[in-house]
Amino acid sequence: MPDPLPARRPSPQSDTTHRCAAHGCPAQVPRRLLMCRIHWRQVPADVRASVWLAYRHGQETDGRPSPAYLDAVAAAVAAVARHGRPRSGTAQ
């Protein structure tokens, strides 16, 4: 999945990690994961399941996620935003 956040200076880890998709979270997570553990646990189980069902192995590197995956990601990010403030601090 391409990084949904605005462009920024590449980090040494940018080829293997990206920022957590939760708004304002500074955590770096592996490219195969959408969010840090803290934020992923805030996503309701049914939304987490829809993210995994729509996920296709390799989409994070080829940049071609499906529309269903993008919809599931939007639902997950919205669920975290409704849950409360972004986590502060540094990456896990």
PyMOL Python script that loads the backbone (N, CA, C, O; Angstrom):
from pymol import cmd

cmd.read_pdbstr("""\
ATOM      1  N   MET A   1       0.847  -1.176   0.000  1.00  0.00           N
ATOM      2  CA  MET A   1       0.000   0.000   0.000  1.00  0.00           C
ATOM      3  C   MET A   1       0.890   1.236   0.000  1.00  0.00           C
ATOM      4  O   MET A   1       1.788   1.346   0.835  1.00  0.00           O
ATOM      5  N   PRO A   2       0.662   2.154  -0.907  1.00  0.00           N
ATOM      6  CA  PRO A   2       1.433   3.393  -0.852  1.00  0.00           C
ATOM      7  C   PRO A   2       1.133   4.133   0.435  1.00  0.00           C
ATOM      8  O   PRO A   2       0.018   4.070   0.954  1.00  0.00           O
ATOM      9  N   ASP A   3       2.122   4.828   0.943  1.00  0.00           N
ATOM     10  CA  ASP A   3       1.963   5.583   2.178  1.00  0.00           C
ATOM     11  C   ASP A   3       0.856   6.622   2.007  1.00  0.00           C
ATOM     12  O   ASP A   3       0.954   7.472   1.122  1.00  0.00           O
ATOM     13  N   PRO A   4      -0.207   6.576   2.839  1.00  0.00           N
ATOM     14  CA  PRO A   4      -1.313   7.515   2.686  1.00  0.00           C
ATOM     15  C   PRO A   4      -1.014   8.904   3.235  1.00  0.00           C
ATOM     16  O   PRO A   4      -1.852   9.800   3.137  1.00  0.00           O
ATOM     17  N   LEU A   5       0.150   9.090   3.800  1.00  0.00           N
ATOM     18  CA  LEU A   5       0.482  10.369   4.393  1.00  0.00           C
ATOM     19  C   LEU A   5       1.200  11.255   3.386  1.00  0.00           C
ATOM     20  O   LEU A   5       1.756  10.748   2.412  1.00  0.00           O
ATOM     21  N   PRO A   6       1.200  12.571   3.598  1.00  0.00           N
ATOM     22  CA  PRO A   6       1.874  13.474   2.659  1.00  0.00           C
ATOM     23  C   PRO A   6       3.346  13.130   2.477  1.00  0.00           C
ATOM     24  O   PRO A   6       3.964  12.512   3.344  1.00  0.00           O
ATOM     25  N   ALA A   7       3.892  13.534   1.350  1.00  0.00           N
ATOM     26  CA  ALA A   7       5.307  13.265   1.053  1.00  0.00           C
ATOM     27  C   ALA A   7       6.196  13.879   2.123  1.00  0.00           C
ATOM     28  O   ALA A   7       5.903  14.954   2.647  1.00  0.00           O
ATOM     29  N   ARG A   8       7.253  13.209   2.433  1.00  0.00           N
ATOM     30  CA  ARG A   8       8.229  13.691   3.412  1.00  0.00           C
ATOM     31  C   ARG A   8       9.589  13.145   3.006  1.00  0.00           C
ATOM     32  O   ARG A   8       9.701  12.295   2.124  1.00  0.00           O
ATOM     33  N   ARG A   9      10.605  13.647   3.663  1.00  0.00           N
ATOM     34  CA  ARG A   9      11.950  13.167   3.349  1.00  0.00           C
ATOM     35  C   ARG A   9      12.042  11.670   3.591  1.00  0.00           C
ATOM     36  O   ARG A   9      11.571  11.187   4.621  1.00  0.00           O
ATOM     37  N   PRO A  10      12.638  10.924   2.667  1.00  0.00           N
ATOM     38  CA  PRO A  10      12.775   9.483   2.879  1.00  0.00           C
ATOM     39  C   PRO A  10      13.674   9.191   4.071  1.00  0.00           C
ATOM     40  O   PRO A  10      14.664   9.885   4.306  1.00  0.00           O
ATOM     41  N   SER A  11      13.323   8.182   4.801  1.00  0.00           N
ATOM     42  CA  SER A  11      14.161   7.751   5.912  1.00  0.00           C
ATOM     43  C   SER A  11      14.946   6.523   5.464  1.00  0.00           C
ATOM     44  O   SER A  11      14.613   5.909   4.451  1.00  0.00           O
ATOM     45  N   PRO A  12      15.976   6.165   6.207  1.00  0.00           N
ATOM     46  CA  PRO A  12      16.740   4.967   5.830  1.00  0.00           C
ATOM     47  C   PRO A  12      15.860   3.719   5.833  1.00  0.00           C
ATOM     48  O   PRO A  12      16.162   2.745   5.144  1.00  0.00           O
ATOM     49  N   GLN A  13      14.774   3.746   6.606  1.00  0.00           N
ATOM     50  CA  GLN A  13      13.903   2.578   6.704  1.00  0.00           C
ATOM     51  C   GLN A  13      12.772   2.601   5.680  1.00  0.00           C
ATOM     52  O   GLN A  13      12.000   1.644   5.621  1.00  0.00           O
ATOM     53  N   SER A  14      12.642   3.649   4.873  1.00  0.00           N
ATOM     54  CA  SER A  14      11.456   3.841   4.054  1.00  0.00           C
ATOM     55  C   SER A  14      11.194   2.727   3.054  1.00  0.00           C
ATOM     56  O   SER A  14      10.058   2.564   2.608  1.00  0.00           O
ATOM     57  N   ASP A  15      12.221   1.949   2.687  1.00  0.00           N
ATOM     58  CA  ASP A  15      11.962   0.863   1.755  1.00  0.00           C
ATOM     59  C   ASP A  15      11.331  -0.349   2.436  1.00  0.00           C
ATOM     60  O   ASP A  15      10.743  -1.190   1.757  1.00  0.00           O
ATOM     61  N   THR A  16      11.438  -0.457   3.747  1.00  0.00           N
ATOM     62  CA  THR A  16      10.877  -1.600   4.458  1.00  0.00           C
ATOM     63  C   THR A  16       9.799  -1.207   5.460  1.00  0.00           C
ATOM     64  O   THR A  16       9.070  -2.070   5.949  1.00  0.00           O
ATOM     65  N   THR A  17       9.686   0.079   5.773  1.00  0.00           N
ATOM     66  CA  THR A  17       8.686   0.528   6.737  1.00  0.00           C
ATOM     67  C   THR A  17       7.963   1.763   6.210  1.00  0.00           C
ATOM     68  O   THR A  17       8.364   2.376   5.221  1.00  0.00           O
ATOM     69  N   HIS A  18       6.885   2.103   6.907  1.00  0.00           N
ATOM     70  CA  HIS A  18       6.146   3.335   6.634  1.00  0.00           C
ATOM     71  C   HIS A  18       5.520   3.783   7.943  1.00  0.00           C
ATOM     72  O   HIS A  18       5.515   3.040   8.924  1.00  0.00           O
ATOM     73  N   ARG A  19       4.997   4.992   7.956  1.00  0.00           N
ATOM     74  CA  ARG A  19       4.337   5.472   9.170  1.00  0.00           C
ATOM     75  C   ARG A  19       2.995   4.784   9.348  1.00  0.00           C
ATOM     76  O   ARG A  19       2.310   4.456   8.380  1.00  0.00           O
ATOM     77  N   CYS A  20       2.639   4.577  10.590  1.00  0.00           N
ATOM     78  CA  CYS A  20       1.318   4.061  10.944  1.00  0.00           C
ATOM     79  C   CYS A  20       0.270   4.911  10.235  1.00  0.00           C
ATOM     80  O   CYS A  20       0.412   6.131  10.158  1.00  0.00           O
ATOM     81  N   ALA A  21      -0.774   4.282   9.718  1.00  0.00           N
ATOM     82  CA  ALA A  21      -1.821   4.986   8.973  1.00  0.00           C
ATOM     83  C   ALA A  21      -2.730   5.831   9.858  1.00  0.00           C
ATOM     84  O   ALA A  21      -3.497   6.647   9.346  1.00  0.00           O
ATOM     85  N   ALA A  22      -2.660   5.653  11.169  1.00  0.00           N
ATOM     86  CA  ALA A  22      -3.475   6.477  12.071  1.00  0.00           C
ATOM     87  C   ALA A  22      -2.981   7.917  12.020  1.00  0.00           C
ATOM     88  O   ALA A  22      -1.777   8.169  12.079  1.00  0.00           O
ATOM     89  N   HIS A  23      -3.898   8.843  11.913  1.00  0.00           N
ATOM     90  CA  HIS A  23      -3.535  10.260  11.808  1.00  0.00           C
ATOM     91  C   HIS A  23      -2.681  10.701  12.996  1.00  0.00           C
ATOM     92  O   HIS A  23      -3.070  10.532  14.152  1.00  0.00           O
ATOM     93  N   GLY A  24      -1.520  11.265  12.696  1.00  0.00           N
ATOM     94  CA  GLY A  24      -0.659  11.826  13.724  1.00  0.00           C
ATOM     95  C   GLY A  24       0.246  10.853  14.437  1.00  0.00           C
ATOM     96  O   GLY A  24       1.014  11.266  15.307  1.00  0.00           O
ATOM     97  N   CYS A  25       0.190   9.586  14.109  1.00  0.00           N
ATOM     98  CA  CYS A  25       1.042   8.608  14.799  1.00  0.00           C
ATOM     99  C   CYS A  25       2.418   8.577  14.152  1.00  0.00           C
ATOM    100  O   CYS A  25       2.524   8.430  12.935  1.00  0.00           O
ATOM    101  N   PRO A  26       3.481   8.714  14.957  1.00  0.00           N
ATOM    102  CA  PRO A  26       4.838   8.719  14.406  1.00  0.00           C
ATOM    103  C   PRO A  26       5.457   7.333  14.242  1.00  0.00           C
ATOM    104  O   PRO A  26       6.568   7.215  13.725  1.00  0.00           O
ATOM    105  N   ALA A  27       4.761   6.285  14.673  1.00  0.00           N
ATOM    106  CA  ALA A  27       5.353   4.942  14.668  1.00  0.00           C
ATOM    107  C   ALA A  27       5.663   4.462  13.252  1.00  0.00           C
ATOM    108  O   ALA A  27       4.863   4.652  12.336  1.00  0.00           O
ATOM    109  N   GLN A  28       6.816   3.846  13.083  1.00  0.00           N
ATOM    110  CA  GLN A  28       7.190   3.181  11.838  1.00  0.00           C
ATOM    111  C   GLN A  28       6.794   1.713  11.962  1.00  0.00           C
ATOM    112  O   GLN A  28       7.096   1.065  12.964  1.00  0.00           O
ATOM    113  N   VAL A  29       6.119   1.196  10.946  1.00  0.00           N
ATOM    114  CA  VAL A  29       5.687  -0.204  10.950  1.00  0.00           C
ATOM    115  C   VAL A  29       6.147  -0.866   9.652  1.00  0.00           C
ATOM    116  O   VAL A  29       6.369  -0.182   8.654  1.00  0.00           O
ATOM    117  N   PRO A  30       6.290  -2.190   9.660  1.00  0.00           N
ATOM    118  CA  PRO A  30       6.653  -2.885   8.427  1.00  0.00           C
ATOM    119  C   PRO A  30       5.639  -2.589   7.317  1.00  0.00           C
ATOM    120  O   PRO A  30       4.454  -2.410   7.598  1.00  0.00           O
ATOM    121  N   ARG A  31       6.086  -2.535   6.076  1.00  0.00           N
ATOM    122  CA  ARG A  31       5.216  -2.193   4.950  1.00  0.00           C
ATOM    123  C   ARG A  31       4.014  -3.123   4.844  1.00  0.00           C
ATOM    124  O   ARG A  31       2.974  -2.711   4.330  1.00  0.00           O
ATOM    125  N   ARG A  32       4.120  -4.349   5.307  1.00  0.00           N
ATOM    126  CA  ARG A  32       3.009  -5.294   5.196  1.00  0.00           C
ATOM    127  C   ARG A  32       1.894  -5.003   6.201  1.00  0.00           C
ATOM    128  O   ARG A  32       0.798  -5.555   6.092  1.00  0.00           O
ATOM    129  N   LEU A  33       2.175  -4.126   7.192  1.00  0.00           N
ATOM    130  CA  LEU A  33       1.186  -3.789   8.206  1.00  0.00           C
ATOM    131  C   LEU A  33       0.624  -2.401   7.953  1.00  0.00           C
ATOM    132  O   LEU A  33       1.312  -1.532   7.418  1.00  0.00           O
ATOM    133  N   LEU A  34      -0.606  -2.199   8.333  1.00  0.00           N
ATOM    134  CA  LEU A  34      -1.262  -0.915   8.131  1.00  0.00           C
ATOM    135  C   LEU A  34      -0.952   0.064   9.254  1.00  0.00           C
ATOM    136  O   LEU A  34      -0.683   1.240   9.007  1.00  0.00           O
ATOM    137  N   MET A  35      -0.992  -0.424  10.480  1.00  0.00           N
ATOM    138  CA  MET A  35      -0.878   0.448  11.651  1.00  0.00           C
ATOM    139  C   MET A  35       0.020  -0.182  12.704  1.00  0.00           C
ATOM    140  O   MET A  35       0.343  -1.369  12.658  1.00  0.00           O
ATOM    141  N   CYS A  36       0.412   0.663  13.658  1.00  0.00           N
ATOM    142  CA  CYS A  36       1.129   0.156  14.832  1.00  0.00           C
ATOM    143  C   CYS A  36       0.157  -0.690  15.662  1.00  0.00           C
ATOM    144  O   CYS A  36      -1.057  -0.625  15.473  1.00  0.00           O
ATOM    145  N   ARG A  37       0.697  -1.462  16.558  1.00  0.00           N
ATOM    146  CA  ARG A  37      -0.114  -2.363  17.376  1.00  0.00           C
ATOM    147  C   ARG A  37      -1.170  -1.609  18.193  1.00  0.00           C
ATOM    148  O   ARG A  37      -2.312  -2.055  18.299  1.00  0.00           O
ATOM    149  N   ILE A  38      -0.788  -0.483  18.759  1.00  0.00           N
ATOM    150  CA  ILE A  38      -1.728   0.283  19.587  1.00  0.00           C
ATOM    151  C   ILE A  38      -2.948   0.698  18.774  1.00  0.00           C
ATOM    152  O   ILE A  38      -4.081   0.519  19.219  1.00  0.00           O
ATOM    153  N   HIS A  39      -2.725   1.244  17.601  1.00  0.00           N
ATOM    154  CA  HIS A  39      -3.849   1.703  16.791  1.00  0.00           C
ATOM    155  C   HIS A  39      -4.613   0.542  16.165  1.00  0.00           C
ATOM    156  O   HIS A  39      -5.839   0.600  16.073  1.00  0.00           O
ATOM    157  N   TRP A  40      -3.934  -0.493  15.739  1.00  0.00           N
ATOM    158  CA  TRP A  40      -4.619  -1.649  15.150  1.00  0.00           C
ATOM    159  C   TRP A  40      -5.607  -2.256  16.146  1.00  0.00           C
ATOM    160  O   TRP A  40      -6.683  -2.711  15.755  1.00  0.00           O
ATOM    161  N   ARG A  41      -5.250  -2.265  17.414  1.00  0.00           N
ATOM    162  CA  ARG A  41      -6.154  -2.812  18.438  1.00  0.00           C
ATOM    163  C   ARG A  41      -7.373  -1.932  18.676  1.00  0.00           C
ATOM    164  O   ARG A  41      -8.353  -2.383  19.270  1.00  0.00           O
ATOM    165  N   GLN A  42      -7.327  -0.683  18.221  1.00  0.00           N
ATOM    166  CA  GLN A  42      -8.481   0.211  18.346  1.00  0.00           C
ATOM    167  C   GLN A  42      -9.481   0.014  17.204  1.00  0.00           C
ATOM    168  O   GLN A  42     -10.607   0.505  17.275  1.00  0.00           O
ATOM    169  N   VAL A  43      -9.082  -0.685  16.178  1.00  0.00           N
ATOM    170  CA  VAL A  43      -9.956  -0.946  15.037  1.00  0.00           C
ATOM    171  C   VAL A  43     -10.896  -2.096  15.414  1.00  0.00           C
ATOM    172  O   VAL A  43     -10.434  -3.137  15.883  1.00  0.00           O
ATOM    173  N   PRO A  44     -12.205  -1.922  15.216  1.00  0.00           N
ATOM    174  CA  PRO A  44     -13.139  -3.013  15.532  1.00  0.00           C
ATOM    175  C   PRO A  44     -12.795  -4.293  14.762  1.00  0.00           C
ATOM    176  O   PRO A  44     -12.286  -4.240  13.642  1.00  0.00           O
ATOM    177  N   ALA A  45     -13.078  -5.422  15.372  1.00  0.00           N
ATOM    178  CA  ALA A  45     -12.717  -6.724  14.791  1.00  0.00           C
ATOM    179  C   ALA A  45     -13.275  -6.918  13.387  1.00  0.00           C
ATOM    180  O   ALA A  45     -12.589  -7.473  12.529  1.00  0.00           O
ATOM    181  N   ASP A  46     -14.494  -6.476  13.137  1.00  0.00           N
ATOM    182  CA  ASP A  46     -15.061  -6.674  11.804  1.00  0.00           C
ATOM    183  C   ASP A  46     -14.337  -5.835  10.748  1.00  0.00           C
ATOM    184  O   ASP A  46     -14.204  -6.263   9.602  1.00  0.00           O
ATOM    185  N   VAL A  47     -13.875  -4.661  11.126  1.00  0.00           N
ATOM    186  CA  VAL A  47     -13.123  -3.810  10.191  1.00  0.00           C
ATOM    187  C   VAL A  47     -11.730  -4.392   9.969  1.00  0.00           C
ATOM    188  O   VAL A  47     -11.230  -4.392   8.844  1.00  0.00           O
ATOM    189  N   ARG A  48     -11.098  -4.888  11.038  1.00  0.00           N
ATOM    190  CA  ARG A  48      -9.795  -5.559  10.873  1.00  0.00           C
ATOM    191  C   ARG A  48      -9.924  -6.732   9.910  1.00  0.00           C
ATOM    192  O   ARG A  48      -9.076  -6.934   9.041  1.00  0.00           O
ATOM    193  N   ALA A  49     -10.997  -7.502  10.075  1.00  0.00           N
ATOM    194  CA  ALA A  49     -11.221  -8.654   9.188  1.00  0.00           C
ATOM    195  C   ALA A  49     -11.391  -8.205   7.735  1.00  0.00           C
ATOM    196  O   ALA A  49     -10.888  -8.863   6.825  1.00  0.00           O
ATOM    197  N   SER A  50     -12.086  -7.104   7.511  1.00  0.00           N
ATOM    198  CA  SER A  50     -12.272  -6.632   6.137  1.00  0.00           C
ATOM    199  C   SER A  50     -10.960  -6.163   5.523  1.00  0.00           C
ATOM    200  O   SER A  50     -10.746  -6.319   4.321  1.00  0.00           O
ATOM    201  N   VAL A  51     -10.077  -5.585   6.345  1.00  0.00           N
ATOM    202  CA  VAL A  51      -8.750  -5.185   5.842  1.00  0.00           C
ATOM    203  C   VAL A  51      -7.988  -6.426   5.397  1.00  0.00           C
ATOM    204  O   VAL A  51      -7.431  -6.447   4.299  1.00  0.00           O
ATOM    205  N   TRP A  52      -7.956  -7.462   6.237  1.00  0.00           N
ATOM    206  CA  TRP A  52      -7.207  -8.676   5.891  1.00  0.00           C
ATOM    207  C   TRP A  52      -7.833  -9.413   4.721  1.00  0.00           C
ATOM    208  O   TRP A  52      -7.107  -9.965   3.894  1.00  0.00           O
ATOM    209  N   LEU A  53      -9.153  -9.440   4.624  1.00  0.00           N
ATOM    210  CA  LEU A  53      -9.805 -10.116   3.502  1.00  0.00           C
ATOM    211  C   LEU A  53      -9.482  -9.447   2.174  1.00  0.00           C
ATOM    212  O   LEU A  53      -9.355 -10.119   1.150  1.00  0.00           O
ATOM    213  N   ALA A  54      -9.349  -8.124   2.190  1.00  0.00           N
ATOM    214  CA  ALA A  54      -9.084  -7.376   0.959  1.00  0.00           C
ATOM    215  C   ALA A  54      -7.596  -7.256   0.649  1.00  0.00           C
ATOM    216  O   ALA A  54      -7.227  -6.862  -0.457  1.00  0.00           O
ATOM    217  N   TYR A  55      -6.735  -7.592   1.614  1.00  0.00           N
ATOM    218  CA  TYR A  55      -5.292  -7.488   1.421  1.00  0.00           C
ATOM    219  C   TYR A  55      -4.809  -8.524   0.407  1.00  0.00           C
ATOM    220  O   TYR A  55      -5.252  -9.672   0.421  1.00  0.00           O
ATOM    221  N   ARG A  56      -3.910  -8.112  -0.460  1.00  0.00           N
ATOM    222  CA  ARG A  56      -3.267  -9.009  -1.415  1.00  0.00           C
ATOM    223  C   ARG A  56      -1.771  -8.946  -1.165  1.00  0.00           C
ATOM    224  O   ARG A  56      -1.183  -7.864  -1.188  1.00  0.00           O
ATOM    225  N   HIS A  57      -1.153 -10.087  -0.926  1.00  0.00           N
ATOM    226  CA  HIS A  57       0.291 -10.133  -0.677  1.00  0.00           C
ATOM    227  C   HIS A  57       1.025  -9.442  -1.817  1.00  0.00           C
ATOM    228  O   HIS A  57       0.778  -9.731  -2.988  1.00  0.00           O
ATOM    229  N   GLY A  58       1.918  -8.539  -1.477  1.00  0.00           N
ATOM    230  CA  GLY A  58       2.720  -7.843  -2.465  1.00  0.00           C
ATOM    231  C   GLY A  58       2.191  -6.486  -2.885  1.00  0.00           C
ATOM    232  O   GLY A  58       2.891  -5.734  -3.563  1.00  0.00           O
ATOM    233  N   GLN A  59       0.960  -6.157  -2.494  1.00  0.00           N
ATOM    234  CA  GLN A  59       0.395  -4.868  -2.917  1.00  0.00           C
ATOM    235  C   GLN A  59       1.145  -3.687  -2.331  1.00  0.00           C
ATOM    236  O   GLN A  59       1.129  -2.595  -2.899  1.00  0.00           O
ATOM    237  N   GLU A  60       1.799  -3.895  -1.206  1.00  0.00           N
ATOM    238  CA  GLU A  60       2.549  -2.806  -0.589  1.00  0.00           C
ATOM    239  C   GLU A  60       3.810  -2.467  -1.383  1.00  0.00           C
ATOM    240  O   GLU A  60       4.343  -1.366  -1.247  1.00  0.00           O
ATOM    241  N   THR A  61       4.286  -3.381  -2.196  1.00  0.00           N
ATOM    242  CA  THR A  61       5.468  -3.100  -2.999  1.00  0.00           C
ATOM    243  C   THR A  61       5.127  -2.743  -4.442  1.00  0.00           C
ATOM    244  O   THR A  61       5.851  -1.971  -5.072  1.00  0.00           O
ATOM    245  N   ASP A  62       4.039  -3.292  -4.975  1.00  0.00           N
ATOM    246  CA  ASP A  62       3.702  -2.958  -6.363  1.00  0.00           C
ATOM    247  C   ASP A  62       2.788  -1.735  -6.472  1.00  0.00           C
ATOM    248  O   ASP A  62       2.546  -1.229  -7.568  1.00  0.00           O
ATOM    249  N   GLY A  63       2.281  -1.265  -5.326  1.00  0.00           N
ATOM    250  CA  GLY A  63       1.473  -0.046  -5.325  1.00  0.00           C
ATOM    251  C   GLY A  63       0.126  -0.187  -5.998  1.00  0.00           C
ATOM    252  O   GLY A  63      -0.424   0.799  -6.489  1.00  0.00           O
ATOM    253  N   ARG A  64      -0.426  -1.414  -6.032  1.00  0.00           N
ATOM    254  CA  ARG A  64      -1.714  -1.630  -6.687  1.00  0.00           C
ATOM    255  C   ARG A  64      -2.736  -2.278  -5.751  1.00  0.00           C
ATOM    256  O   ARG A  64      -3.201  -3.386  -6.021  1.00  0.00           O
ATOM    257  N   PRO A  65      -3.092  -1.602  -4.654  1.00  0.00           N
ATOM    258  CA  PRO A  65      -4.120  -2.168  -3.777  1.00  0.00           C
ATOM    259  C   PRO A  65      -5.477  -2.109  -4.475  1.00  0.00           C
ATOM    260  O   PRO A  65      -5.708  -1.250  -5.326  1.00  0.00           O
ATOM    261  N   SER A  66      -6.355  -3.011  -4.116  1.00  0.00           N
ATOM    262  CA  SER A  66      -7.689  -3.048  -4.719  1.00  0.00           C
ATOM    263  C   SER A  66      -8.569  -1.946  -4.133  1.00  0.00           C
ATOM    264  O   SER A  66      -8.288  -1.441  -3.046  1.00  0.00           O
ATOM    265  N   PRO A  67      -9.617  -1.576  -4.838  1.00  0.00           N
ATOM    266  CA  PRO A  67     -10.583  -0.612  -4.275  1.00  0.00           C
ATOM    267  C   PRO A  67     -11.180  -1.112  -2.951  1.00  0.00           C
ATOM    268  O   PRO A  67     -11.425  -0.320  -2.041  1.00  0.00           O
ATOM    269  N   ALA A  68     -11.409  -2.420  -2.851  1.00  0.00           N
ATOM    270  CA  ALA A  68     -11.947  -2.971  -1.597  1.00  0.00           C
ATOM    271  C   ALA A  68     -10.965  -2.758  -0.449  1.00  0.00           C
ATOM    272  O   ALA A  68     -11.378  -2.437   0.665  1.00  0.00           O
ATOM    273  N   TYR A  69      -9.675  -2.933  -0.708  1.00  0.00           N
ATOM    274  CA  TYR A  69      -8.670  -2.719   0.325  1.00  0.00           C
ATOM    275  C   TYR A  69      -8.634  -1.253   0.736  1.00  0.00           C
ATOM    276  O   TYR A  69      -8.586  -0.943   1.926  1.00  0.00           O
ATOM    277  N   LEU A  70      -8.658  -0.354  -0.236  1.00  0.00           N
ATOM    278  CA  LEU A  70      -8.637   1.076   0.082  1.00  0.00           C
ATOM    279  C   LEU A  70      -9.861   1.478   0.902  1.00  0.00           C
ATOM    280  O   LEU A  70      -9.754   2.303   1.810  1.00  0.00           O
ATOM    281  N   ASP A  71     -11.018   0.902   0.590  1.00  0.00           N
ATOM    282  CA  ASP A  71     -12.228   1.172   1.387  1.00  0.00           C
ATOM    283  C   ASP A  71     -12.066   0.655   2.817  1.00  0.00           C
ATOM    284  O   ASP A  71     -12.444   1.331   3.774  1.00  0.00           O
ATOM    285  N   ALA A  72     -11.503  -0.545   2.955  1.00  0.00           N
ATOM    286  CA  ALA A  72     -11.302  -1.127   4.285  1.00  0.00           C
ATOM    287  C   ALA A  72     -10.307  -0.302   5.089  1.00  0.00           C
ATOM    288  O   ALA A  72     -10.495  -0.104   6.289  1.00  0.00           O
ATOM    289  N   VAL A  73      -9.249   0.182   4.441  1.00  0.00           N
ATOM    290  CA  VAL A  73      -8.265   1.031   5.111  1.00  0.00           C
ATOM    291  C   VAL A  73      -8.924   2.321   5.581  1.00  0.00           C
ATOM    292  O   VAL A  73      -8.697   2.757   6.710  1.00  0.00           O
ATOM    293  N   ALA A  74      -9.730   2.932   4.733  1.00  0.00           N
ATOM    294  CA  ALA A  74     -10.411   4.171   5.119  1.00  0.00           C
ATOM    295  C   ALA A  74     -11.303   3.932   6.338  1.00  0.00           C
ATOM    296  O   ALA A  74     -11.370   4.773   7.234  1.00  0.00           O
ATOM    297  N   ALA A  75     -11.983   2.791   6.372  1.00  0.00           N
ATOM    298  CA  ALA A  75     -12.827   2.463   7.527  1.00  0.00           C
ATOM    299  C   ALA A  75     -11.988   2.269   8.783  1.00  0.00           C
ATOM    300  O   ALA A  75     -12.392   2.689   9.868  1.00  0.00           O
ATOM    301  N   ALA A  76     -10.839   1.643   8.650  1.00  0.00           N
ATOM    302  CA  ALA A  76      -9.961   1.422   9.805  1.00  0.00           C
ATOM    303  C   ALA A  76      -9.405   2.741  10.338  1.00  0.00           C
ATOM    304  O   ALA A  76      -9.385   2.968  11.548  1.00  0.00           O
ATOM    305  N   VAL A  77      -8.958   3.602   9.439  1.00  0.00           N
ATOM    306  CA  VAL A  77      -8.419   4.901   9.854  1.00  0.00           C
ATOM    307  C   VAL A  77      -9.516   5.730  10.518  1.00  0.00           C
ATOM    308  O   VAL A  77      -9.269   6.392  11.527  1.00  0.00           O
ATOM    309  N   ALA A  78     -10.717   5.697   9.961  1.00  0.00           N
ATOM    310  CA  ALA A  78     -11.838   6.442  10.552  1.00  0.00           C
ATOM    311  C   ALA A  78     -12.196   5.895  11.931  1.00  0.00           C
ATOM    312  O   ALA A  78     -12.519   6.663  12.837  1.00  0.00           O
ATOM    313  N   ALA A  79     -12.141   4.585  12.094  1.00  0.00           N
ATOM    314  CA  ALA A  79     -12.452   3.982  13.396  1.00  0.00           C
ATOM    315  C   ALA A  79     -11.466   4.436  14.459  1.00  0.00           C
ATOM    316  O   ALA A  79     -11.856   4.727  15.590  1.00  0.00           O
ATOM    317  N   VAL A  80     -10.193   4.498  14.101  1.00  0.00           N
ATOM    318  CA  VAL A  80      -9.176   4.954  15.056  1.00  0.00           C
ATOM    319  C   VAL A  80      -9.401   6.432  15.373  1.00  0.00           C
ATOM    320  O   VAL A  80      -9.282   6.842  16.527  1.00  0.00           O
ATOM    321  N   ALA A  81      -9.720   7.223  14.371  1.00  0.00           N
ATOM    322  CA  ALA A  81      -9.960   8.654  14.591  1.00  0.00           C
ATOM    323  C   ALA A  81     -11.141   8.859  15.533  1.00  0.00           C
ATOM    324  O   ALA A  81     -11.118   9.767  16.363  1.00  0.00           O
ATOM    325  N   ARG A  82     -12.163   8.033  15.413  1.00  0.00           N
ATOM    326  CA  ARG A  82     -13.320   8.135  16.315  1.00  0.00           C
ATOM    327  C   ARG A  82     -12.969   7.669  17.718  1.00  0.00           C
ATOM    328  O   ARG A  82     -13.593   8.092  18.691  1.00  0.00           O
ATOM    329  N   HIS A  83     -11.971   6.798  17.827  1.00  0.00           N
ATOM    330  CA  HIS A  83     -11.603   6.208  19.118  1.00  0.00           C
ATOM    331  C   HIS A  83     -10.989   7.227  20.062  1.00  0.00           C
ATOM    332  O   HIS A  83     -11.175   7.137  21.275  1.00  0.00           O
ATOM    333  N   GLY A  84     -10.265   8.186  19.527  1.00  0.00           N
ATOM    334  CA  GLY A  84      -9.643   9.168  20.406  1.00  0.00           C
ATOM    335  C   GLY A  84      -8.420   9.794  19.802  1.00  0.00           C
ATOM    336  O   GLY A  84      -8.151   9.651  18.610  1.00  0.00           O
ATOM    337  N   ARG A  85      -7.676  10.492  20.639  1.00  0.00           N
ATOM    338  CA  ARG A  85      -6.487  11.229  20.215  1.00  0.00           C
ATOM    339  C   ARG A  85      -5.414  10.278  19.691  1.00  0.00           C
ATOM    340  O   ARG A  85      -5.335   9.125  20.113  1.00  0.00           O
ATOM    341  N   PRO A  86      -4.581  10.778  18.759  1.00  0.00           N
ATOM    342  CA  PRO A  86      -3.450   9.967  18.309  1.00  0.00           C
ATOM    343  C   PRO A  86      -2.467   9.742  19.448  1.00  0.00           C
ATOM    344  O   PRO A  86      -2.370  10.550  20.372  1.00  0.00           O
ATOM    345  N   ARG A  87      -1.775   8.687  19.372  1.00  0.00           N
ATOM    346  CA  ARG A  87      -0.751   8.349  20.357  1.00  0.00           C
ATOM    347  C   ARG A  87       0.383   9.353  20.247  1.00  0.00           C
ATOM    348  O   ARG A  87       0.715   9.792  19.145  1.00  0.00           O
ATOM    349  N   SER A  88       0.965   9.713  21.342  1.00  0.00           N
ATOM    350  CA  SER A  88       2.130  10.601  21.302  1.00  0.00           C
ATOM    351  C   SER A  88       3.363   9.792  21.641  1.00  0.00           C
ATOM    352  O   SER A  88       3.274   8.700  22.204  1.00  0.00           O
ATOM    353  N   GLY A  89       4.500  10.333  21.295  1.00  0.00           N
ATOM    354  CA  GLY A  89       5.739   9.647  21.613  1.00  0.00           C
ATOM    355  C   GLY A  89       6.430   9.166  20.374  1.00  0.00           C
ATOM    356  O   GLY A  89       6.213   9.690  19.282  1.00  0.00           O
ATOM    357  N   THR A  90       7.259   8.174  20.539  1.00  0.00           N
ATOM    358  CA  THR A  90       8.054   7.682  19.426  1.00  0.00           C
ATOM    359  C   THR A  90       7.569   6.311  18.998  1.00  0.00           C
ATOM    360  O   THR A  90       6.691   5.724  19.631  1.00  0.00           O
ATOM    361  N   ALA A  91       8.128   5.821  17.951  1.00  0.00           N
ATOM    362  CA  ALA A  91       7.758   4.529  17.399  1.00  0.00           C
ATOM    363  C   ALA A  91       8.021   3.426  18.419  1.00  0.00           C
ATOM    364  O   ALA A  91       8.849   3.556  19.321  1.00  0.00           O
ATOM    365  N   GLN A  92       7.283   2.342  18.235  1.00  0.00           N
ATOM    366  CA  GLN A  92       7.420   1.195  19.130  1.00  0.00           C
ATOM    367  C   GLN A  92       8.741   0.523  18.980  1.00  0.00           C
ATOM    368  O   GLN A  92       9.014  -0.463  19.664  1.00  0.00           O
TER     369      GLN A  92
END
""", "prot")
cmd.dss("prot")
cmd.show_as("cartoon", "prot")
cmd.util.cbc("prot")
cmd.orient("prot")
